[in-house]
Amino acid sequence: MAMNHKIVLADAIATCYGYVFDNNGRLIVGATHKLRERRNYPRWIKRGPFVRPHPIFPRLENYRETVAVLTASTQKIYFHWLLDILPRIGMLADTGEKADLMYIQRKYRFQKESLEMLGIGEQQIINTVDVAAMTAKKIVVPCHQIMNGREIPPWVIQYLRDQFLTTAAKSPAPPYRRVYISRRSADRRLKNERDIITKLRHYGFISVELEKLPFQEQIQLFRHAQVIISPHGSGLANLVFSAPGTTVIELFPAANLDLFYRLSTALKLNYFFVKAHDGNPTQLVRDDYAINWEDLKETLDMIAIPPCPSP
């Protein structure tokens, strides 16, 4: 299913998870984001078409304004927020649709800070934190999502760089250019990360936890980095802000995905990856894993990244 279009509906229903129904309670698949098989949907989705009032459907908030629906079941994940949700705001302007309000999640720090950088204040938002389901006189649904195995659309990259790089430049550039992104506060961590970080220090790498940085500082970090090493994770979506020629080394468990390879290719970055020896090579899991230092060192040697001279 292609997801790069706009749908305008009258008296439709939208939910905090990105599901959109017509006024007869039928799910509109073309307006529903991340509708996937094997997902554990809320009970009121799995029961199929319904007639209001549904006994377990959330309370509907009614709006007389035109509302842009920008919700999705994956909106709390940084990658999807950055590359799926925010570009839909740009689609509104491109299609000439004027929305009085935006139905969107404003819960996490990166959501609040990125919306503020786009000039979108609380008064313009129907927050999914407060409103589980809503209906409006007119609903506009800009539909876009990064599809598995497909190119990252150039307009998405350009939109994000146009909107954020200039504003982020107002914050100071970090003093270091070789960065290791730690996932110690997330799942799918490196079991031997402490040892890896210790060895990478001899190559001039600084370890950073993105969750602890303001959104603007994350942008600046990736914008100015010359080499980025990171376990697979959403934080690598920030590669969209990197300069062409930046070197990226992604660390995987036994299985790998081409998602950030595709993003790196679109941005003309120098992409490499290293995989763990142990684990299931056919399925990316959330379990912790170890990276063999000799494998990573071999990659650093291959791309001519030498240790820093001793002081």
Buried (B, 14 or more C-beta within 10 A) or exposed (E): EEBBEBBEBEEBBBBBBBBBBBEEBEBBEBBBBBBEEEEEEBEBBEEEEBEEEEEEBBEBBEBEEBBBBBBBBBBBBBBBBBBBBBBBBBBBEEEEBEBBBBBBBBEBEBBBBBBBBBEBEEEBBBBBEEBBBBBBBBBBBBBBBBEEEEEBBEBBBEBBBEBBBEBBEEEEEBEBBBBBBBBEEBEBBBEBBEEBBEBBBEBBBBBBEBBEBEBBBBBBBBBBBBBBBBBBBBBBBBBBBBEEEBBBBBBBBBBBBEBBBBBBEBBEBEBBBBBBEEBEBEEBEEBBBBBBBEEBBEBBEEEEBEEEEEE
